[in-house]
Amino acid sequence: MQIDADGTSRAMAWGHADLSSGQAMSTGTVARLYSGTKIVTASTIAMLVERGLLSLQTDVREILPDLPLKHSITLEQLAAHTSGLPDTLRAFIAVHYSDEKQPSTGEALARFELSKGRPPGPPASYRNVNYALLAEVISRTAGTSYEDFVRTELLDPWGSCADFSVASFQEDSIATGYLRRFDPVRLVAPWLLGDSARRLFGTAEGRYVPLHAFDLDCAGIGGLVGSVTDFAPIIAEFLSESDGVLQAESKRKMLSKHANGKVGVISDRGVGLAWKLGESGGSPYWNHEGGGPGYCSELRLYPAQRTGFVILFNLSQSRGLSKTAHTICEALRQAA
């Protein structure tokens, strides 16, 4: 879907939402945004800063004093991926199923090695742990779950039906996620997930393996589920230079470079707050890829052209898919 600053949009779909049934993809098909969710998490932090409940310079240890963080790390450093904290493979695939209780943001943090890492500072180094911590900061500051606060304060005001699990009205429109048959995730999943890994994978269909329904344990790093229409309000919000659900100043701060570093698959010019900075053909853009088992996504803004894109795939992320998303965005930008 392409969204312009004047409110116009254009959407198209191709391919299959489900191979076994032959169901086609549509603009209403639901898929996982994965790490594009980090833009929503950073936006929620910005909203709490607007309300005077947080500061970007707040030491995260002041809010989460029970965690074994050995360095002083600000919320800005978490949001800009300059915390110095490491990720862990255990947290890369951490899922639960509809008949299981969703872990809290605090419980999900237990999979990260928070006592390790280098002192904070540039260059940026992309890490999921940063946004797992920000999700817990949101929960403790708001006095409610991360998911409930984001729904009430961001998703509902945006008019978005996106959520952190597949709602009953979305069940008929969720795309089946697929792995390539020899994807390494199939090898490491039993080690990471134990017996529950058997519930994740379906029977191979030619070159692809379908995934059964699941949700991410740590919603703040990549848990949103929705259609391109559900995610379009994110693009519209950041294309607007006026106050919206977020204040204009908050959006300018998020779309300003906070550190150098190649944090994207394609984008390599630095990072704002969640947004990644790239340049193509002399035209700067901000984006965030999303990817994990079964799905891949792209959120992208071209501020100079006043346009942006939401792209969803129901195939696990690869560098090739991210390049495909980049090529689509560039072709449509240049055609506008």
C-alpha positions as CSV (number, residue, x, y, z in Angstrom):
1,M,0.0,0.0,0.0
2,Q,1.2,3.5,-0.9
3,I,0.0,6.4,1.3
4,D,0.4,10.0,0.5
5,A,0.5,13.0,2.8
6,D,-2.7,14.3,1.3
7,G,-4.6,11.2,2.6
8,T,-4.8,9.4,-0.7
9,S,-3.7,5.8,-0.9
10,R,-3.4,2.9,-3.4
11,A,-3.2,-0.7,-2.6
12,M,-2.7,-4.0,-4.4
13,A,-2.1,-7.6,-3.6
14,W,-0.7,-10.7,-5.3
15,G,0.2,-14.3,-4.5
16,H,-1.4,-16.7,-2.1
17,A,-2.4,-16.2,1.5
18,D,-2.6,-20.0,1.8
19,L,-1.1,-22.5,-0.6
20,S,-3.2,-25.6,0.3
21,S,-6.5,-23.9,-0.2
22,G,-5.4,-21.6,-3.0
23,Q,-6.7,-18.5,-1.1
24,A,-5.4,-15.4,-2.7
25,M,-3.8,-12.5,-0.9
26,S,-5.9,-9.3,-0.7
27,T,-5.5,-5.8,0.7
28,G,-7.4,-7.1,3.7
29,T,-5.2,-10.1,4.4
30,V,-3.7,-10.0,7.9
31,A,0.0,-10.8,8.5
32,R,2.6,-10.2,11.2
33,L,4.4,-6.8,11.1
34,Y,7.2,-8.2,13.3
35,S,9.9,-5.5,14.0
36,G,8.0,-2.7,12.5
37,T,6.2,-2.8,15.8
38,K,9.2,-1.0,17.3
39,I,8.0,2.2,15.7
40,V,4.8,1.9,17.7
41,T,6.8,1.1,20.8
42,A,9.0,4.2,20.3
43,S,5.9,6.3,19.5
44,T,4.4,5.2,22.8
45,I,7.5,6.3,24.7
46,A,7.3,9.6,22.8
47,M,3.7,10.0,24.0
48,L,4.7,9.4,27.6
49,V,7.4,12.0,27.3
50,E,4.8,14.5,25.9
51,R,2.8,13.9,29.0
52,G,5.7,14.6,31.3
53,L,5.8,11.0,32.6
54,L,9.2,10.2,31.1
55,S,12.2,11.9,29.7
56,L,14.4,10.5,26.9
57,Q,17.4,11.1,29.3
58,T,15.9,9.0,32.1
59,D,18.2,6.2,33.2
60,V,16.2,3.0,32.6
61,R,17.5,1.7,36.0
62,E,15.3,4.4,37.7
63,I,12.2,2.8,36.3
64,L,13.4,-0.9,36.4
65,P,15.6,-1.0,39.5
66,D,15.1,-4.7,39.9
67,L,16.9,-5.6,36.7
68,P,20.7,-6.4,36.7
69,L,21.7,-3.7,34.3
70,K,25.4,-2.7,35.1
71,H,25.5,0.5,33.0
72,S,23.5,3.7,33.1
73,I,21.4,3.5,29.9
74,T,18.9,6.2,28.9
75,L,15.6,5.7,27.1
76,E,17.0,7.5,24.1
77,Q,19.9,5.0,23.9
78,L,17.5,2.1,24.0
79,A,15.3,3.6,21.3
80,A,18.3,4.5,19.1
81,H,20.0,1.1,19.6
82,T,23.1,2.5,21.3
83,S,22.6,0.7,24.7
84,G,25.5,-1.7,24.2
85,L,23.3,-4.6,25.4
86,P,23.5,-8.0,23.7
87,D,20.7,-10.1,22.3
88,T,20.3,-13.8,23.0
89,L,19.3,-16.6,20.6
90,R,16.7,-17.7,23.3
91,A,14.8,-14.5,22.7
92,F,14.9,-14.7,18.9
93,I,12.1,-17.2,18.8
94,A,9.9,-17.0,21.8
95,V,6.3,-17.8,21.1
96,H,3.1,-19.0,22.7
97,Y,-0.2,-20.4,21.4
98,S,-3.8,-19.4,21.8
99,D,-4.3,-21.9,24.7
100,E,-1.3,-20.6,26.6
101,K,-1.1,-17.5,28.8
102,Q,0.9,-14.6,27.2
103,P,3.9,-13.8,29.3
104,S,4.1,-10.2,30.7
105,T,6.8,-7.9,29.3
106,G,8.7,-8.4,32.5
107,E,8.6,-12.2,32.1
108,A,9.7,-12.0,28.5
109,L,12.8,-10.0,29.6
110,A,14.0,-13.0,31.5
111,R,15.3,-14.5,28.2
112,F,17.9,-11.6,27.8
113,E,21.3,-11.4,29.5
114,L,20.8,-7.9,31.0
115,S,24.0,-8.1,33.1
116,K,26.2,-8.2,30.1
117,G,27.2,-5.8,27.3
118,R,29.5,-2.9,26.6
119,P,29.1,0.7,27.9
120,P,26.4,2.5,26.0
121,G,27.2,4.9,23.1
122,P,27.5,4.9,19.3
123,P,27.6,3.4,16.8
124,A,24.2,2.0,16.7
125,S,23.9,-1.8,16.9
126,Y,20.4,-3.2,16.3
127,R,19.1,-5.3,19.3
128,N,15.7,-6.6,20.2
129,V,16.5,-6.3,23.9
130,N,16.3,-2.5,23.7
131,Y,12.6,-2.7,22.8
132,A,11.9,-5.4,25.2
133,L,13.1,-3.0,27.9
134,L,11.1,-0.1,26.5
135,A,7.9,-2.2,26.5
136,E,8.4,-2.9,30.2
137,V,9.1,0.8,30.8
138,I,5.8,1.6,29.2
139,S,4.0,-1.0,31.3
140,R,5.3,0.2,34.6
141,T,4.9,3.9,33.8
142,A,1.3,3.4,32.5
143,G,0.4,1.1,35.3
144,T,-1.2,-1.4,32.9
145,S,0.0,-3.9,30.3
146,Y,2.0,-2.7,27.3
147,E,-0.6,-4.1,25.0
148,D,-3.6,-2.5,26.6
149,F,-1.9,0.9,26.8
150,V,-0.8,0.8,23.1
151,R,-4.3,-0.2,22.0
152,T,-6.0,2.5,24.0
153,E,-3.6,5.4,23.4
154,L,-2.3,4.8,19.8
155,L,-4.1,2.1,17.8
156,D,-7.7,3.1,18.7
157,P,-7.0,6.9,18.1
158,W,-5.4,5.9,14.7
159,G,-8.5,3.9,13.8
160,S,-6.4,0.8,13.4
161,C,-7.7,-2.7,13.9
162,A,-4.1,-4.0,14.4
163,D,-3.6,-6.0,17.6
164,F,-1.1,-8.2,19.4
165,S,-2.9,-11.5,18.6
166,V,-5.3,-12.6,15.9
167,A,-8.7,-11.3,16.8
168,S,-11.8,-13.5,16.1
169,F,-12.8,-11.3,13.2
170,Q,-9.4,-11.7,11.6
171,E,-9.3,-15.5,11.7
172,D,-10.6,-15.9,8.2
173,S,-8.2,-13.3,6.8
174,I,-4.9,-14.3,8.4
175,A,-2.3,-15.3,5.9
176,T,-0.5,-18.6,6.6
177,G,3.1,-17.9,7.3
178,Y,5.7,-20.0,5.4
179,L,9.3,-21.0,5.8
180,R,11.5,-22.2,3.0
181,R,11.9,-26.0,3.5
182,F,15.5,-25.8,4.5
183,D,15.3,-22.6,6.6
184,P,17.7,-22.8,9.6
185,V,14.9,-21.9,11.9
186,R,13.6,-25.4,11.6
187,L,16.9,-26.7,13.0
188,V,17.2,-24.4,16.0
189,A,13.5,-24.2,17.0
190,P,13.5,-27.6,18.9
191,W,16.4,-26.4,21.0
192,L,14.9,-23.0,21.7
193,L,11.2,-24.0,22.1
194,G,11.5,-27.6,23.3
195,D,8.4,-29.8,22.8
196,S,6.3,-26.8,21.7
197,A,8.3,-26.5,18.5
198,R,6.2,-29.5,17.2
199,R,3.2,-27.3,17.3
200,L,4.8,-24.6,15.2
201,F,5.5,-26.4,11.9
202,G,3.0,-27.9,9.5
203,T,3.6,-30.5,6.8
204,A,5.9,-29.3,4.0
205,E,4.1,-28.2,0.8
206,G,6.7,-28.5,-1.9
207,R,9.5,-25.9,-1.2
208,Y,7.6,-24.4,1.7
209,V,6.6,-25.3,5.3
210,P,3.5,-23.7,6.8
211,L,3.4,-22.4,10.3
212,H,0.5,-22.9,12.7
213,A,-0.9,-19.9,14.5
214,F,1.2,-18.4,17.3
215,D,1.9,-15.1,19.0
216,L,5.2,-13.5,20.1
217,D,6.0,-13.6,23.8
218,C,7.5,-10.0,23.8
219,A,4.9,-7.9,22.0
220,G,7.0,-4.7,22.1
221,I,9.7,-6.0,19.8
222,G,7.5,-7.3,17.0
223,G,4.0,-8.5,18.1
224,L,1.6,-6.5,16.0
225,V,-0.7,-8.3,13.6
226,G,-2.8,-6.6,10.9
227,S,-3.4,-5.7,7.3
228,V,-1.8,-3.0,5.2
229,T,-4.9,-0.9,5.9
230,D,-4.3,-1.4,9.7
231,F,-0.7,-0.3,9.4
232,A,-1.3,2.7,7.0
233,P,-2.1,5.1,9.9
234,I,1.5,4.7,11.1
235,I,2.7,6.0,7.8
236,A,0.1,8.8,7.7
237,E,1.0,9.9,11.2
238,F,4.7,10.4,10.3
239,L,4.0,12.0,6.9
240,S,2.0,14.7,8.7
241,E,4.1,17.7,9.9
242,S,1.2,18.8,12.2
243,D,0.1,17.5,15.6
244,G,-1.8,14.3,15.4
245,V,-2.0,11.4,17.9
246,L,1.7,12.4,18.4
247,Q,2.9,16.0,18.6
248,A,4.8,17.3,15.6
249,E,7.9,17.8,17.8
250,S,7.9,14.2,18.9
251,K,7.7,13.1,15.2
252,R,10.6,15.4,14.2
253,K,12.7,14.0,17.0
254,M,11.9,10.4,16.0
255,L,12.8,11.2,12.4
256,S,16.1,12.8,13.3
257,K,19.4,10.9,13.2
258,H,20.5,10.0,16.7
259,A,23.5,7.8,15.8
260,N,25.5,6.4,12.9
261,G,25.5,2.7,12.1
262,K,24.2,0.3,9.6
263,V,21.1,-1.0,11.4
264,G,19.0,-2.0,8.4
265,V,19.2,-4.6,5.7
266,I,19.4,-1.9,3.1
267,S,19.3,1.3,5.1
268,D,22.8,2.2,6.3
269,R,22.9,5.9,7.1
270,G,22.1,5.7,10.8
271,V,19.1,5.5,13.1
272,G,16.5,7.8,14.6
273,L,14.2,6.7,17.3
274,A,13.2,3.3,15.9
275,W,13.2,4.6,12.3
276,K,16.3,3.6,10.2
277,L,17.8,6.1,7.8
278,G,18.7,5.2,4.2
279,E,19.3,6.9,0.9
280,S,18.7,5.8,-2.7
281,G,19.4,7.8,-5.8
282,G,20.1,10.8,-3.7
283,S,16.7,10.6,-2.0
284,P,16.7,9.9,1.8
285,Y,14.2,7.7,3.3
286,W,13.2,6.3,6.7
287,N,12.2,2.7,7.1
288,H,11.9,-0.3,9.4
289,E,11.9,-3.9,8.1
290,G,10.2,-6.6,10.0
291,G,11.0,-10.3,9.8
292,G,10.8,-13.6,11.6
293,P,9.3,-17.1,11.1
294,G,6.7,-17.0,8.4
295,Y,6.4,-13.3,7.6
296,C,8.3,-10.2,6.4
297,S,7.3,-6.5,6.3
298,E,8.5,-3.1,5.3
299,L,7.4,0.3,6.6
300,R,8.9,3.2,4.7
301,L,8.7,7.0,4.5
302,Y,10.0,9.3,1.7
303,P,9.7,12.7,3.4
304,A,10.8,14.8,0.4
305,Q,8.2,13.1,-1.8
306,R,5.5,13.1,1.0
307,T,4.7,9.5,0.4
308,G,5.2,6.2,2.2
309,F,4.6,2.4,2.0
310,V,3.4,-0.6,3.9
311,I,4.4,-4.0,2.4
312,L,3.6,-7.4,3.9
313,F,4.9,-10.9,2.9
314,N,3.8,-14.3,4.3
315,L,7.3,-15.7,3.9
316,S,10.2,-15.6,6.3
317,Q,12.5,-12.6,5.9
318,S,15.6,-12.9,3.8
319,R,17.9,-10.3,2.4
320,G,16.4,-11.0,-1.0
321,L,12.8,-10.2,0.2
322,S,14.0,-7.0,1.8
323,K,15.7,-6.1,-1.5
324,T,12.4,-6.8,-3.2
325,A,10.6,-4.5,-0.9
326,H,13.2,-1.8,-1.5
327,T,12.8,-2.2,-5.3
328,I,9.0,-1.9,-5.1
329,C,9.2,1.2,-3.0
330,E,11.8,2.8,-5.3
331,A,9.9,2.0,-8.4
332,L,6.6,3.5,-7.1
333,R,8.4,6.5,-5.7
334,Q,10.0,7.3,-9.0
335,A,6.8,6.7,-10.9
336,A,4.8,9.2,-8.7
